[in-house]
């Protein structure tokens, strides 16, 4: 009985690992050469999902660091169903049109989070605490991440080797 359970657990781990690799490779096939410049200085996080309403709740942060602009997107229809500035410290100029457009574009990627910094480095989260993929604008020099945790896989794309 113990062996059957261990085989089952091992099989499940292989299946989950394979699905993750497939998602990662699919993302790279589609978006390796994507122009992420519209996301410059933007971090978008898929914070939650409401299955009853088929709605993703996205937090959109910009360089002002005053809290997220919240965008609710119906993932079935691909339409924005609500926005909010209630979590922002200064909601006078939230750049709402741009953030809504970026939120809709973000939904097409089917990822957990996306961050593009001021020099164009792209960080992609699929399901882990640290970025699963990083595309560097020039050379792998992102101080907050240990270079040994990433290996080059395609062009300027690096994959997290911890998973």
Secondary structure, DSSP 8 states (H G I E B T S, - for coil): -HHHHHHHHHHHHHHHHHHHHHHHHHHHHHHTT---GGGBTEEEEEEEEETTTTEEEEEEE-TT-S--EEEEEETTTTEEEEEE-TT-S--TT--HHHHHHHHHHHHHH--SEEEE-TT--EEEESSSSS-SEEE-SSSS--TTS-GGGEEEEETTEEEETT-
